[in-house]
Amino acid sequence: MRVARCERHRPGGDDSQSEAKARALVLFSRETVAHLMPAPRDIIHIYPPWQSLSIEGFRSSVILNTHLSQKVHSAPKAASCLLSKSSFVKAEARTVSQAFFLPKVFVHSSTSSASYLNLEGPGTLARLSLSLLEVVEGLGQAGSVGQDVEVVVQRVYGAAVADASALSFLKPRVQSGTPCPHPTEKGKTRLCALVQDSYGMFSVVQLHLLPHSDDLHRYGHMWQGRTCLLRGVKVVQRVTRARCSRLFSLIDSLWPPAMPLGDHRHPPSTPSESRAAGPAPSFCYLLSGEERSVQPAEGSPPSPLYLPPTLQTLRAILQTELKSFRCSFVATVIYKRFMQGGRAGQGELWLVLSDPSLQQDQPERPRRRTLALCVSASCLLTSSVVRALESPAGCRMSFRDVVREHGLLHCVEQSVIQTCPVDPERIGSPAEPPALPQPVRLDPLSPEMTPNSLCSLSGVIVGVDEDTAYSWPVCSRCRSDNLELLPRRNDSFHCGSCESVVDKPDTRIQLEVYLSSSFGDCTLKVKLQQKTIESILNAAALEGDQFTGYDVESVLGKEVGPLAVYVRAVSRTASLRMGLEEINPTKNMAATSYFPVP
């Protein structure tokens, strides 16, 4: 609710007569205030059924039930005012505040009514608030926040601007016909900050579009963990746990807070009054603003309310019994799989990770040497991360606020990935984390394997999928298949990639085979690499001018492995079926060698 001190006017009466004026306190709901936008010296008409409340020992009457109100006069430049009855009310310029906010009333003492108005002095609204809830609830779901709010920035991250994505909860509820985001904003990233006030309330502040993705780390360095003032922000939407489970999983990771919280039942001037943290909030507010809307307090140390990410080892994350939680860690990427677009940052991406804790001997079960991580399209990848992922060299990265859910790791919108360059001068020092041992160990294939994981495999060929087997010529120089048959030279080709004439092209073969399984009724189908195919076929025949094919019987019974394979699909309907693909350890495993775990 909001209250304004007003003067009542008789309809059609003479305002110059002092006896025609009477003081009144008028209560408006936040929706009515958002509609009227009252200011001092405005005149507002309140229609029936309004009600007048007289309080014993109170000089002014109180006007209630003011839903049917209309502004009939706006002052040129003024601040608040209001009215009463089927009559007019005009605000007195010196004594009327700009629609003060009434916090939730707790009748805990006889003096509680004296603290309802949050004023610094006559006619002024307090410029600084410590409570997001009070300021936002005072405005409703739309409108500008006129006060500065002191908050702690818990996290800084980037949110992709897209018309259909997991970010839909960050968009305000709009009327039908409201235009979609401007086309120039699609595909860009908006800077976001998750803030928390001293009472424990969270809000997401959507700020400006980032010119460059690498700017994210600069803002994180300036704001994260610092006490800041929110200025000139607008309320966009109230979001709940049921609608935004990803956001609230991050809030849950920041709960309980690192220090006792304030209590709305006591004024903020009494710091001794605090309360124990109850359950995590079930809702928060989405705010919008500009770059200058977040102002770090000058000279302030890191806030004691700030909860920095806690780094864990992958082994510790595996041993956590929670079904869903957020985690942060440093790991080495040993394999990457671009699902769409063929490039990092252009769709979903799967990474296979490991760290020294997983490579050590593990007597306890279950034993895992690698973990799969899904990087969703909503997770911002900076240019340095994209370059590292597209490079065949190994890369060690830090992953912050990753979701661990249903046994899988997910980098979502609020997650942040950074590269961890290795300083040669710090190798071996306590400050430098240990590198992965060489060679990297992989898990042996087992029935518990899940899609998008890595493992090692050995077996005997028991079948060939002839429907998917085929061969094609490639350039013997650049290995490109962009070849065109030269006219009048049936045995020669022109390579469109290196612009050379190819007289004797090499032969590439796709071959998928079925391998014997050591664990019961299971079908293992493996797509083989070229080198493995050459080892089981007649290599001399492949080097000839023409490859005429192969005899299936000559392939059956041959042993392959150990192979490093990527698990593409797993089906457990009637029987266990696994679709596997051999990977090239030189290219895809970051140039690291491997061997299976005995």
N, C-alpha and C positions, 0 to 999 in steps of 0.2 A: 504494500500500500504506500501511497504518498499523501502528504498533508500540506495544505497551504493556509496561511493566515490571510483572510480576506475581509472586505467590507461589503455588507449587504446593501442593496439599493432597492428602493421601492420602484415597481414598474411604472414608468412615466413620471416618477417623482422628480423633485428638484434636488439635485445632488449638492447644491450649495448649502442646504439646510443641514446643520450638524446633527439635528435630532433624527434625520432620515437615515443616518449611517449607524450601523451596528456591526461589531466585530463578530467573526465566525471562523471556526476551523472547519475546513472542508476536506473530506477524505475521498481520494480517487483510487480506483484500481490501476495497476500498471498498464493494462490495456487501454484504459481511457486516457491516461497521460500520454501514452505513445500516439494516440489519435489526435489529442488536442494540442500537444506541445505547448503548454501554457508558459507564459512569461510575465514579469511584473507589468502592471497597468493594463493587462488584457482584461476584457470583459467577457464573461461566459454566462450563458443562459442554461440553467438546470431545470429540466422539465420533470413534472410528477411521474412516478410516485417517489419523490425525495422525502427524506425523513430528517427531523431535527431532534437532537438528543441534548437534554439539559442535565448537567452534572452538578451535584450539590457542592458548593464551595468553589465552583469554576465559573469565571466571569463570562466566557464566550460560549455560545452554543456550538454544537458539533453537527455538521450536515453529513448525512449518510445516504447511501443508495443513489449515487450520482452517475449511474450508467448512461442515462439519457441527457447528455450535455452537448452544448454547441457553443463554439467561440463566435461571438458577434462583433468583437472589436479587437484588433491587434495593435499594440503600442509600436511606435516606430523602431525603438531600440530599447528593449527592456528585458527584465528577467521575470519572475513568476507572479501568478495571481490566480484567483478563482472566485467562485460565486455560490449562490444558494437560492433556494425556493424557486417558484415560478417567477423568479426575480433575477436581478443582475447583481454580480459581485465584482468589485474592482480591487486589485491588489494595491496596497500602500507601498510606495517605492522604497521607503527606508526600512520597513520592518518585515517585509515579506521575503522569504528565502525562495530559491529556485526549486520548488517542489522537493522538499527534503525527503530522504529515504527513511522509512520506518522499518527497522529490523524486526525479525520475529520476536514477539513479545513473550517474555518469560516472567510471570508474576511471582517473583521469588522474594520480594520485599516491598515495603510500603513506598519506597523511593524509586521503584522500577520505572514508573511513568516519567520520571525526570530524565531518563537517558534515552527516550525514544528518538529525539531529534539529534541527528548527527551534524552539529554545527560547530564552526570555529568562532563565529561571532555573528552579530546581527546582520541579516541580509546576505550572508555568504554561505556557500556550500563547502564542506571540508574537501580540500583538493587531494588529500592523500588517504587512501583506504588500505587496510591490511587484509580485507576479505573480498575475494572474487565473488563469492555467493551473494553477499549483500549488494554489491554494485550491479551484478548481472540480474539478479532477481528483481531489483528495483526498476530495471528497464524493460523486462520482459524478453521476448525472443527477437526483438529487432530494436535498433536504435544505437546511438553512439554513447560510449561511456564517457561521462564528463569529468570523472575523477581519475587521478593517477592511482594505480594499484601496485603495491609492493609484492613482488613474487620472486621465486627462485626458479631459474631455468634448469630443468632436470635433463632435458635432451634436446638436441638440435638435429634435424634430419630434412631430407628433401622428399616432396610428394610429386609424383608425375601428374601432369595436367592431361587428363584423357576424358573422353565423353562416356566411356563404358569400361569400368575397371573396378578393382577392389576399393578404390578411393571414393566410391559414391557417397559414403557416409560423411565425407568432408564437404559435400555440396549442400547449400541451403535448400530448404523446401521452397520451391518456386511455383507460381501459378502456371497453369497450362498456357502456352503461348509465349512464355518467357524465353528469350533467345538462349541458345547453348553457348558455351565458352567460345570466345573469338577463335576463328580458325588459326590465327597466328600463335595462339597459346598452346595448341595441341602439340604433344610431343615434347613440351618443355617441362621444367621442374620448378615447383614453388617451394620456397623456404618455409619451414614449419618449426615451431618451438613448443615443446610440452612444458608448461609452467605449473607451479604449485604455490599456493599461498600458505601463510603460517597457521591456517586452520585446517590444512590438509586437502583443500579443494584443488582439483586439476582443471586445466583448460588447454586446448590446442589453439595456438595462434598461427593463422595462415598469413604469411607476409608476401613479399614481392617475388616475381619470377627471377630465378638465378641466371645471370648472363652466361656464366660458365659453371659447369658442375663442380669444378675444383674449389669454387668459392665457399662451398658448404663447410669445409674444414676451417676456413678463416672465421666464419661466424660461430662455429662451435668453440673455437679457441677464445673468442671474445665473450661469449655469453654463458656457455655451459658451466654450471656450478656457481654462477655469480648471482647476487641479489640485483634485480633489475626493476625498473618502473615501467609499467604498461601505460602508454599514453595514446589517446586518440584511436582506440580500438572499437570495433563494432561487434555486436552480438549477431551471429549468423544462425546458430542452431544448437539445440540441446540434444546430445547424443547419449544413448543408454548402452548398458553392457550387452543387452540382447541383440542390438543392431550392430555393434562394433566390437566384436570379441577380440580381434587383433589388437586394437588400441588398448583395450582394458587388460589384455595380457601383459602389456608394457607397464600399465599403471599398477597391476598386481605385483610386478617385480620391484616396484619402488615402495611397496607397503610391507610391513609397517614403517612409518617414517623414522628418520635417524634421531629425532628429538621430540619431546612432548609437544603436542599441538595446542594452539590457543582454543579458547572456548567462547562461542558467540554469546553466552549468557553473562559474560563479564567484559567490561571495557578493556581495550587493548593496553591501557596504561597500567594495568596490574599484571605484570608478567608472571607473578607467582601463581596466578590462576591458570592451570593447564589441565588437560584431560588425557587419559590414556587412549591410544589409538584403538578404535573399534574395527569393524570390517572395512575393507577398502570401499571407496565411493562407488555407487551404482550408476552414476551419471556424471557427465562433465559437459563443458560448453565449448563450442567452436567459435573462435573469435577471428576477425580479420583486421589487418592493419598494414602499415607500410614499414620500411626499414627503420625509420626513426621511432616507430611505436615501441620498440624495445630499447630502453636506455639503461646501461649498466650503472649502478651506483658507484660514484668515483671513489677510488681507494678502498673499496670494500674487499675483504678477504673472501675466500670460498665460503659459501653459506654452510652452517652446520646441518641445515635441512637437506643439503645435496647428497644424493646417493650415487656415487660413481659406479660404472660397470665393474663387476668383479670377474676377473679373468679366471677361467677354469681350464683344466686339461680335458681333452676329449675322453679320456678314461673316466674322469670324475663325472662327466656329463652322462656317459653310458650307465654309470652305477646309480644315478639319481632315479628314485622310484616314482617321482611325480609324473602324471600322464601328460601334462602340458605345462611348460614353463619357458621363461626367457633365459638365455645364457650368452656369455661372451667368452671368446677364446682366440688364440693364435694358432694357426695350422698351416701346413704346406699343401698346396694344390698339386696333386700328382696326376690328375686327369680331368679334362673338361669336355662337356658335351653340349653343343649349341643345338637347341631343339627347333628354333624357328629363326629365320633370317640369316643364319650362318655366321652371325657376328655377336660379340658380347654387347649387351645393352639394347638388343633389338628383339627381345622375346625371352622366353623362359630358358634358363641355363642350369645345367646340373654339373656340380663339382664333386670330385672324390678327394677327400682330405685325409691327412694323417698327421700325427705329431709324435714326439719321442715317447710319450706315455703309452701309446698304442703299439709302438714298435718294440717295447721292452717285453721280456718274457712274462707271460701272464698265467700263473698256475690256476687261477680261479676261472670259472665259466660264467657267462659266455665269453669267449675270446674273440676279439675283433681287432683287425689291423688297420682298417680304413672305415670311414664314415661318408655317406652320401649327403650332399646338401643341395637343395633346390633354391636357386635365386630367381624369384618371381619378377615379372616385367615391371612391377610397381616399385622395386628396390632400385634406388639411384646408384648408378655406377659412374664414378668419376673417370676422367680421361686417363689418369695414371693407372687405375684398376683395369680399364679396358685394354690398355697397351700391355699390361702384364699378362692378362688372360689370353690375348691373341699371340703372345710370344711363345715360341716352343721351349724357351728356357724355364727353369723352375721358378716358382714364386711363393714366397711366404707372406701371408696376409693376416690381418686382424679382423675379426667378425664381432660386431657389437649388437646386442639385443636381438639375437637370433631366436626364433621360435622352435622349440623341441616339442613335437607333437606326433603321437602315434608312431613313435620310434624313428621319426625322420626329422631332419633339420631343415628349416625354411627361413630364408632371408626375405622379409616382407618390407612393407613401406617404411616402417619405423627403424629398420635395421640399417646399419652403416658398415661398409666394407672399406678397408684401407690397406695399402701395400706396406710391407715391412722390409725396407731395404736392409741388406746385411752390410754392416760396416766392417771391412777387413781388419781394421785396427782393434776392434773390440772382440774379435773371435777368440774364444777361450776365456774371456773375462766373465765375472759373475753377472754383469749387466746384460750380457748377450745370451739369449736363450739357446739351448743346444739345438744343433741342426739334426735333420733326420739321419739315421744311420744308413750306410750304404753296404749292401744293396737294400732297397725297400722291400719289406715283407708284405705278401698278400695273403688273404684268407683262402684256404682251399674251398672249392665249391661244396656247398651243403644244401640240404633241402630247405633250410631256413633263410636262404638268400632272398633278398628283395630286389625289385627292379632298380636300375640306375646305380648298382654297386659293382665293385671290382673283385675278382677272385682269380685263383690259378686253377688250371684244369689239365689233366692228362687222361687219355683214353684211347680206345681202339675204334676205328671207323666200322660201323655196322650197316650204314646205309648212306645213300646220296640223294639229295633232292634234285632230280633231273629237270623239274619244271623251272627252277630258278638258276640253273647252270648255263652260262653262256660265255663267249670270248669276244674280244674286239681288239683292233690294232691301235697302238699308241706310238707317238713319235719317239724314236730311239734317242733323241737328244734332250728334249724338254719334258718327256713323258705326257704330253698333252694328247687328248683324243680328238682334237680339232683338226682332223685330216680330211682331205678331199682327193679323190682318185683323179690322177692326171689323165687328160684325154690322149688317146693313142699310146698310152703307157700303162697297161693294165696292172703292172706290178709295182708302180711307184705312186707316191702320194705327195701332196703339198700340205705342209703344216701351217695352219693359220695363226698359230701362236708365235713360233720362232721364225716364220717365213723361210723355211728350208725345204729342200726336196728330200723325201725319205724313200730310199730304195728298199730297205729292209726294216720295216717297222717291228717293234716288239709286240708281243701278245699279252694282253691282260685277261685274266679269267676270274669270273665270280663263281664261287663254289661253296655250297652249304652242305654239310655232312651231319650224319647222326652218329653220336658216340655212345659207347657202352657206359652204363652207370653202375656205380658201386653201392648205391643206396636204394635198392628195391625197384619198384615199378615206376620208372621215371624215363621220360623222353628228353634227350639233350640234343638240340639242333644248334650247330655252330657255324657262323659265317667266317670263313678262313681268310687270312691275309695272303698276299701274293707269294711271299717267301715260303710260307708253309705249303701252299699249293704246289710250288715248284719242287719242294722236297718230296712230295708223295707222287708226283707225276714224272714223266720222262722229261727232264730238263732239256735234253738235246732236241726233243721234238718241238719244244716251245721256242727254241732259237732258230728253227728252220724258216724257210720262206713262207710256208703255209702250215697252219695248225689244223689238222684234220679231225681233232677230237681225241677222246680217250676211252678206254674200256673200263666200265664200272667195276668189273670183277678185279681189275688190277689195283683198284683203290681199296676195296674192302679188305679188312683185316690188318691194315697198316696202323701203327701206333703213332699218335701225335702227342706233343706236350713235353714238358709243362708249358702251357700257353697262358698268357695274361688275357682274360676275357672280361667283357662288359656285359652285364645282365640286362638285356633289352626288355624281356617280358617273362612273367611267371604266371602259369595257370594251374589252379588246384581244383578244378571241377571234378571230372571223373578220375583222373590220375594226374600226377605231377608232370608238367611240361615246362621246359625252360628254353627261351630263345636267347642265344648268346652270340657275341661278336668278338672275334679276336682283335686286339688292339696292338698297335705298333708301339712298343715301349720307348723307342727312340724319339718319336714325335709326340705322342699323347701322354706319356708318363714323365714329361718334363726332363727328358734325357737321363732319367735315373734307371739303374738296373733293378731287377726284381728277382726274387726266387720264392717258391711256395713255402708255406709254413709246414714243417713235418708234423 
